[in-house]
Structure formats: C-alpha cells, structure tokens
Amino acid sequence: MNLLFPLKQALATPVGDMLIFLTISLAVVFCFYLYFWFRFARQKDLTKCHHLLFSRTEKLMRDVEFKGLATSEFFGKKQIVSMANGQYGQSLIFYPELSLSDTNRRFQDFHTLLQKVGLPCFPNNRVYFENNQLVNIETQFVQANGETLINFAQYSLDETLSDAEKEHFLVDVAYMLEALHQVKTESGESLYHGFLLPSSFYFSINLVKKITNIYLSDFGCAFALGEKTFQSWLSDLFQGKYILDSMVKMHIINHEFIFSPEQKTKGASITSATDFYSFAALSVFLFTQQQFSSVEEINWELVPKGWRVFLKQCLNVNPEKRPINFLELKEYFNDPDLEIESNRTDNDENLSVNSSGLNTIKSYFDQVQHSKQSVVAFDELWHEGFLAIKESDWDKAHKIFGAMLNEDEKSFDAHLGLALLFYQKGEEKEAKEHYLEAKKIDAKRVSCFHKLIAFDI
C-alpha cells in the first residue's frame, strides 16, 4: 500500500493548497529572520560578532582555560578562567574596536606603574597581548572554587546596611582612589579609575555579615581608552549601536548618572577629577537609594550631614571646581563646618547630632591613613599677623597678609591668614573665597585652618 497516497489526495484539495502556502510562507519568514539576525543583531552583539576572533585569542593562551558562560561587558568579553597554577580569575578580552595601539600602551603603562608602587589596595593583574587583542585577568576577587565574591551591585540595595557601614565602605574607596591619583605617568598625568559603577566593586563579609575587604575591578580600562575613545564608546552604547549582555546594559543605563559630565560630552577633557564626581554620585545613591538626573533632585536630608558639603563640591559640573584631594574628606569629620556658614546654631546642632557616628569614622580615618600630614611652619611675620587677629587688630593683620598676597598671588600663607581674618570679622563670603584659594594651592595644609580658628597654634 502506498503510504503517500492519502497525503497526495489531501494536497490536491483546497485545504492542501492552503497548507502548501503556509509552509512556503513560514520558510520565507524564517529566511528573512536569519538574514536580518546575521545582518544586524549578530553584528551588534560584539561577543557574537567577534566569536571567531575571540576563539583564536583563547586558543593562543595555552596556560589559561576558559570556563562557564561569557558575558558582553562594557569593555569586552568577560569570563571566569583557571590558570596553570590552579588559581582562578576573571578574564577581560577587549573588543577589537577598543584594542587600539594607544589603548594597549596606556593600559600596560597603567599596570606597570601600579606594580612599581606595590600598594596592597592595587591589583596585580596578568596582562596579555594575543592575536592583536588586549587581555586582562583579575584574580583578587575570585575565590579558590572559581566563584567571584559578592558583587556590590546587588548588596548596595540591602536596607540592613547602616549609615556607618556605608561610610566605612566609602572611606575605603576614597583612600583607594586617593592612592591611585598619587601615581602619575611620565608626562605628569594622574592615574584615575573612571568607572565607579556598583558592579565594579566586590567584597567579602565575615560571619556577622560585616564587610571585611573591598575590591575594585576594571583598573586601568577607562584610563587606557582615553577621553575620545571612551566618550565615543559610551555614546554609541547609550544610542544602541552595540548590544551588550542585557543585565549589564540595564545596569549601565540605570546608573548613567554616575558618569561624570565630561565623560558624556565629546571633546571634554577627562582627568582624575572624574573620580570625584563618580564617587559623590555613588555615595548619594548609596545613602538615598535613589537615582537622580540633576543635583537639584537629590534629597540631601537622607545624606549624613558630615558628607553633604564635600559631596556637593564633588558634583560640580566644572571639574576644576571639584576637590583635588580625597584626604580633604577627613576635614569634614574633624569639622563639618567647612562652608563657614553664618548660622552657628545650626552648625553646633550638626556637630552634636553627628558626634556619635563621626567619632567612629574619625577613628577609622586615623587607622587607615597611610601617611600623616607634615607640620605646617610659619615665619615670624605670619605669626605677627596671626597675633593681630587674636587681638582684633584687623587693620594690622590685613596690612601684613595683604602685603604677602601682593608679593605672591599664589601664597598659601597669605590666603590662609586672610581667611582667618575675615572669618573672625564675620565676613564669611570673603573668608570662604580665601579658604578655597588656599585649598587649591595646598589641599593637605589647608586642614590647619580648623585648628587655627580655635587658636590652637
């Protein structure tokens, strides 16, 4: 019996014609789908688009075995790897669009400088250059079983975190960034991180769920790209020119406010000042648990009072008006009254409200501070002017410090003396102007202002 006979009879009917039409239509639609997927979607997903290139690069790294699933991250393809010595790490293979000769040079120079400094807060990564692709392997936050430590992107929204724990975390980050900024290239450019998203942080916790160690990933990636490449790459991703891992892309878009204005503006100069902006935006998000598109939207009542002035200055759109040293943050815990506000009652209230919390932070600062500030020395003429301030002889003090300023407009001693003078006279606007000028000249020495207003010299 011919088994195809019933099928032939069925196809000869109008229903068979409809079935043939539907089959052909589905085949055409499927062909169009494959065409457009290969033509557009596959080309946009950079990990899939460069699959063959990534595979060749991985084969050339004979002492490294790639494990698990890979993700399309901001800078390249990330994946857990195991090495010949049994150690695990997280690899980052830069996209070919970013593995430019200048990028490779800046990245390797960045990590060479960190190795020369040798501070424990800096990673000791393995950097490869295979198949014309830059490869970076981080090991500091990958455990012996091949799993990464807790990522801060999930933990930062934990409502059980107290303000003190958040402050301790931010203090650690501040010192880490300050140490990074102290390292300079041969041309005098300060190193910076430039990518302080919550997902960039990993940490370990103890048995009572307290953070014990903090690790920052992607060291040198943003710095290596340079301003033009980074700005163009960030803009293309926001515009959907490329497709990343869905969770990664969502995280970047949701935290767009953390990127500094100069990082999102083509042609703007990116320096270490970008870390101050990102640090402040991350801090505000951690304290308020709210995103923001402008500084005016921030609910500063949710931010501990000792942090507000510093964070507001860090969020200045103009990079030149941001703080130049993270160690200035220590001043805010010693004396939150850095704005030299006229309302002394409010300031006294601020000190009393924050005294219990700030004492723990102050001791923590003293514990983690790497180097103590040098003792400030003043000459006899400056002491004469200071004595005149103590005796309320404003004219004499102004004459002394004014003459010093006329002789040298960049005189730290002159601006400090005038800041003290106007502060004691109650002319707080002028006092603030000279205080800020002194801070620009020497941010470390300016902390003596708060000792001197108590006349402890």
Number of C-alpha atoms within 10 A of each C-alpha: 4 6 7 9 10 10 11 11 10 14 15 11 11 10 11 15 13 12 14 12 12 12 11 12 12 11 12 12 11 12 12 12 12 12 12 13 13 13 11 12 16 16 17 17 17 21 24 16 15 15 13 11 16 19 10 12 19 18 14 11 16 10 11 20 14 19 13 9 8 15 17 23 23 19 20 22 23 22 19 22 21 20 15 10 8 11 15 27 27 23 24 25 26 23 22 15 12 21 21 17 11 12 21 22 14 18 21 18 16 21 19 13 16 22 14 9 14 12 13 8 18 20 20 17 18 13 16 16 15 15 15 14 21 25 24 24 23 21 23 20 25 19 13 13 10 19 13 19 17 17 18 18 15 10 15 18 15 12 8 9 15 11 15 14 14 15 21 17 17 17 20 19 20 19 20 19 22 20 20 22 21 13 18 15 12 9 6 8 13 16 24 28 22 27 23 22 22 21 19 15 20 21 19 16 13 9 6 6 9 12 15 10 14 21 20 22 21 19 24 22 25 21 23 25 22 17 21 15 17 22 21 15 20 18 16 13 16 15 9 11 13 17 22 22 17 11 11 16 19 12 15 20 12 12 19 17 20 29 22 25 19 20 22 19 16 16 12 13 15 24 21 21 24 25 25 28 30 23 26 22 26 23 20 26 21 22 21 17 15 12 18 18 11 9 15 8 10 17 13 16 10 14 18 19 19 24 18 18 15 22 22 16 17 24 24 18 14 14 22 11 14 20 23 21 22 22 20 17 20 18 20 20 23 18 16 24 21 18 14 17 15 14 8 11 9 12 16 12 11 17 18 11 13 15 14 10 15 23 13 15 20 15 12 15 19 13 9 11 14 10 7 8 11 8 8 12 8 9 8 9 12 19 14 15 24 24 15 18 23 16 10 14 14 16 12 16 25 19 12 19 25 17 12 20 18 11 11 12 12 15 17 22 22 24 25 24 29 27 27 25 29 20 21 16 13 14 14 19 16 15 23 20 15 23 24 20 19 25 22 19 16 15 18 20 18 22 21 15 20 17 13 14 15 8 12 9 10
